[in-house]
Amino acid sequence: MGLDYSIGDGRGHGRATINEYLMAAPGWPSVSVLLTYADVLIGVAASTRTSPRISVTASLSVYLTGPLEGGGAIEMPCHLTKSGRTVTVGETEILTDDGRPLGVAIGTFQASPRPQDTLSPRMTQGHRMERIESPHPTLAEHVGLEVVEPGLTRIGLRPDLLNGTQSLQGGLVALLAEAAAQSAATADRATAAVVEGIEVHYLAAARVGPIQARAERVGPDLYRVTAHDTGMDDRIVCLVVARTREVG
């Protein structure tokens, strides 16, 4: 996905380029891609405060103000708004290259209780996450995400999809939920729809798989999505609220 970032003293800055591979629909960045960037930025800043324990994501939300026509570079300044011994809250703006507001992300992180989940020293420094050239046209296809039917999505676990705690990366859990909500909204409206806002509450680690998400309409534009680890007695791993909109 590609992200350049630097973190220091509870603040940070990220920069990335959004292209068709990272779009949910023409002109609309995938909210789960932006959530992944925010997860890295706020998570690393939080982890420097809870070090040597790494901070894991408790909840993340992203809301867009509109499309990013034609794609292009985005800037993501971030800062911590609360930093405690175990719980940290941070936020990041999402700006276009010329400074126009594109959205906002807010995240809550908690120091991992597992002693083996420690912070890598290189995470605390400026870092470049190189974009890997993919033979697939979209990120969803690259990671093997399957839309089983409108409102139902599934993804298997592969080593390249895991995070530092050896569970499915939080941004991919969000991608699974986003695809479930988007496909459900498109079917319900009988016209193309995107997710313009998402709120993800992480309840358990997804470590076995496949992971499956189902979307349920709870309002004209609102969907409730639950994701389950089918390999762990269908344990619920996250609860999501997604706000959708029609796109032309």
FILUMTI-6678 format. One line per 8 residues: number of its first residue (from 1); their letters; for each residue x, y, z of C-alpha. Coordinates in pm, 1 decimal, always signed. Example, Ala and Ser with C-alpha at 12.3 -4.5 7.8 and 13.67 -1.06 7.14 Angstrom:
2
1) as) +1230.0/-450.0/+780.0  +1367.0/-106.0/+714.0
//
This chain:
248
1) mgldysig) +0.0/+0.0/+0.0  +296.6/+231.2/+49.1  +332.6/+482.3/+334.7  +611.8/+719.9/+433.6  +593.0/+824.4/+796.1  +782.9/+977.5/+1084.9  +687.2/+968.6/+1453.0  +823.0/+1170.7/+1744.4
9) dgrghgra) +704.5/+1298.8/+2082.8  +341.9/+1193.9/+2042.2  +312.1/+1341.7/+1693.8  +367.4/+1211.3/+1344.9  +311.0/+1260.5/+978.4  +233.6/+1022.1/+696.1  +223.5/+1056.0/+320.5  +84.4/+812.4/+64.2
17) tineylma) -43.1/+806.0/-292.3  -393.0/+680.1/-367.2  -438.8/+514.0/-706.0  -704.7/+287.4/-860.0  -562.8/-13.9/-674.9  -660.7/+153.2/-344.4  -999.2/+288.2/-454.8  -1336.4/+145.4/-348.1
25) apgwpsvs) -1502.4/+312.8/-648.9  -1384.4/+566.5/-908.3  -1270.4/+874.2/-717.1  -1341.3/+724.3/-374.4  -1049.0/+598.8/-161.2  -1120.2/+281.9/+33.6  -1193.5/+387.7/+392.6  -1018.1/+75.2/+515.9
33) vlltyadv) -699.5/+179.6/+333.2  -710.2/+516.5/+510.4  -786.5/+333.0/+834.6  -477.0/+117.9/+781.8  -259.1/+426.4/+741.8  -412.5/+576.3/+1058.5  -360.7/+244.2/+1236.8  +11.8/+260.4/+1161.1
41) ligvaast) +55.1/+627.7/+1248.8  -144.3/+638.0/+1571.7  -42.3/+284.2/+1668.3  +330.4/+353.8/+1641.5  +292.5/+680.7/+1833.6  +93.6/+496.7/+2101.2  +347.6/+214.2/+2117.4  +631.7/+456.7/+2190.4
49) rtsprisv) +439.8/+553.1/+2506.1  +366.1/+194.4/+2616.6  +706.6/+52.3/+2514.6  +834.3/-216.5/+2549.9  +475.9/-339.7/+2511.3  +324.0/-279.0/+2170.9  -11.5/-101.7/+2158.2  -285.6/-296.2/+1980.1
57) taslsvyl) -594.4/-143.7/+1821.1  -912.5/-130.5/+2029.9  -1117.4/+83.1/+1790.4  -1068.1/+297.9/+1482.5  -1301.0/+522.1/+1285.4  -1259.7/+702.3/+954.0  -1498.0/+949.7/+793.3  -1457.2/+1103.6/+449.7
65) tgpleggg) -1576.8/+1450.9/+351.8  -1594.0/+1364.3/-17.5  -1414.7/+1198.0/-308.5  -1053.3/+1228.0/-415.2  -1110.3/+1282.8/-784.1  -835.7/+1126.3/-992.2  -648.0/+998.1/-688.9  -314.2/+1147.4/-589.7
73) aiempchl) -104.7/+1212.7/-282.3  -252.4/+1254.8/+64.8  -99.7/+1394.6/+383.2  -184.7/+1261.7/+729.5  -62.2/+1464.5/+1028.5  -141.6/+1288.0/+1355.3  -114.2/+1345.0/+1728.4  -202.8/+1172.4/+2052.5
81) tksgrtvt) -490.7/+1330.1/+2244.6  -462.8/+1102.7/+2548.8  -173.8/+889.3/+2660.3  -200.6/+667.1/+2967.5  -14.5/+362.9/+3096.3  -235.2/+124.1/+2902.8  -486.9/+322.4/+2691.0  -395.4/+579.2/+2426.4
89) vgeteilt) -622.2/+784.6/+2198.7  -499.4/+961.4/+1886.0  -630.5/+1126.5/+1574.8  -513.2/+1214.8/+1228.8  -634.1/+1453.3/+963.8  -654.8/+1328.4/+606.6  -563.8/+1602.1/+360.5  -518.1/+1624.8/-13.6
97) ddgrplgv) -179.0/+1727.3/-149.4  -295.1/+2089.9/-167.6  -427.2/+2092.6/+188.9  -798.8/+2032.5/+126.7  -965.6/+1830.7/+407.4  -1052.3/+1481.2/+287.1  -1140.6/+1315.8/+615.0  -1049.4/+1238.6/+974.5
105) aigtfqas) -953.2/+926.9/+1169.2  -966.3/+860.9/+1545.4  -820.5/+555.5/+1716.7  -806.5/+399.6/+2062.8  -516.8/+167.4/+2143.2  -437.4/-56.5/+2438.4  -104.7/-196.5/+2553.6  -95.8/-567.6/+2472.3
113) prpqdtls) -117.6/-791.0/+2780.3  +91.5/-1059.2/+2605.4  +461.4/-1033.8/+2706.1  +576.0/-1151.7/+2361.5  +408.2/-854.4/+2189.3  +694.5/-607.1/+2210.8  +780.9/-296.1/+2013.5  +1042.8/-324.6/+1741.2
121) prmtqghr) +1298.8/-39.1/+1771.1  +1277.5/+36.8/+1399.0  +904.1/+111.5/+1432.9  +977.8/+422.6/+1639.0  +1176.9/+589.7/+1363.8  +1087.0/+736.6/+1029.0  +1002.7/+452.5/+799.3  +905.4/+385.4/+441.8
129) meriesph) +659.1/+106.1/+375.5  +726.0/+28.1/+12.5  +436.4/-31.8/-223.2  +449.6/-378.9/-371.8  +358.6/-405.4/-736.1  +61.4/-638.4/-763.6  -71.0/-832.1/-1062.4  -420.2/-769.2/-925.1
137) ptlaehvg) -623.5/-456.9/-1010.6  -741.9/-399.2/-651.7  -616.3/-453.5/-299.3  -919.1/-672.3/-221.6  -825.8/-914.1/-499.2  -459.8/-905.8/-396.6  -538.1/-1024.9/-42.2  -787.5/-1287.6/-159.6
145) levvepgl) -1103.3/-1122.1/-30.7  -1416.1/-1293.8/-162.4  -1765.5/-1145.7/-188.8  -1970.5/-1460.6/-135.9  -2298.8/-1276.4/-190.1  -2417.3/-919.7/-129.8  -2347.8/-843.5/+234.4  -2130.3/-1150.5/+297.8
153) triglrpd) -1751.6/-1152.9/+257.0  -1470.8/-1391.1/+347.7  -1090.9/-1390.4/+367.9  -840.5/-1661.8/+454.6  -530.5/-1611.1/+666.9  -190.6/-1601.7/+495.2  +146.7/-1516.6/+651.8  +168.0/-1191.8/+453.4
161) llngtqsl) -166.5/-1073.6/+596.1  -68.7/-1099.9/+963.5  +42.1/-826.6/+1202.6  +298.8/-827.9/+1483.2  +71.0/-1034.7/+1707.0  +28.6/-1302.0/+1436.7  -337.1/-1219.7/+1372.5  -514.0/-1072.0/+1070.6
169) qgglvall) -403.4/-711.6/+1026.0  -666.2/-469.7/+1155.1  -691.2/-281.6/+827.2  -780.0/-604.6/+647.9  -1052.3/-677.4/+903.4  -1187.8/-332.8/+815.7  -1153.4/-406.7/+443.2  -1358.0/-723.4/+490.5
177) aeaaaqsa) -1631.0/-524.9/+667.8  -1618.5/-242.3/+413.6  -1667.6/-486.5/+126.5  -1962.8/-647.7/+306.1  -2133.2/-312.6/+363.9  -2055.3/-180.9/+15.7  -2186.6/-491.1/-158.8  -2501.9/-491.0/+58.6
185) atadrata) -2568.0/-120.8/-4.8  -2514.1/-160.4/-379.2  -2762.1/-449.0/-388.0  -3016.3/-267.5/-168.2  -3001.5/+51.6/-374.4  -2969.2/-128.6/-709.7  -2697.7/+126.6/-792.3  -2330.1/+173.4/-706.0
193) avvegiev) -2253.5/+266.6/-344.9  -1944.7/+325.1/-133.3  -1867.8/+335.9/+237.3  -1788.6/+696.5/+333.0  -1756.1/+636.8/+706.1  -1659.7/+336.6/+916.0  -1625.7/+268.5/+1287.2  -1447.5/-54.6/+1379.9
201) hylaaarv) -1441.5/-202.8/+1729.5  -1190.0/-486.5/+1763.4  -1308.7/-750.7/+2008.6  -1068.6/-1043.2/+1958.4  -771.7/-1145.0/+1747.3  -843.9/-1330.1/+1420.5  -583.4/-1608.1/+1426.4  -731.0/-1917.3/+1253.8
209) gpiqarae) -970.6/-1825.6/+974.9  -1130.1/-1804.7/+736.4  -1270.6/-1475.0/+864.6  -1622.7/-1395.3/+752.2  -1817.8/-1066.0/+768.9  -2189.5/-1009.7/+731.6  -2363.6/-673.3/+685.9  -2713.8/-594.8/+810.8
217) rvgpdlyr) -2900.1/-279.9/+709.9  -3009.2/-77.6/+1014.9  -3103.4/+250.6/+844.0  -3131.1/+413.1/+499.3  -2752.7/+458.8/+477.2  -2630.6/+264.9/+779.5  -2508.0/-94.2/+811.5  -2402.8/-304.2/+1108.7
225) vtahdtgm) -2129.9/-553.9/+1024.3  -1996.5/-838.0/+1236.6  -1683.0/-1035.2/+1152.3  -1629.1/-1388.3/+1285.5  -1335.1/-1627.4/+1295.6  -1500.2/-1940.0/+1157.3  -1200.4/-2149.1/+1261.8  -1242.6/-2055.8/+1629.5
233) ddrivclv) -1603.0/-2162.5/+1692.7  -1729.2/-1859.6/+1498.3  -1585.1/-1619.4/+1755.7  -1678.4/-1257.3/+1685.7  -1361.5/-1058.6/+1618.7  -1504.0/-714.1/+1546.0  -1819.3/-505.7/+1536.9  -1851.0/-236.8/+1269.5
241) vartrevg) -2085.6/+49.0/+1184.7  -2059.9/+163.4/+822.1  -2219.3/+468.3/+663.1  -2278.2/+437.5/+290.7  -2369.3/+668.2/+4.7  -2473.2/+636.2/-357.5  -2213.3/+726.3/-619.0  -2269.6/+816.5/-981.7
//
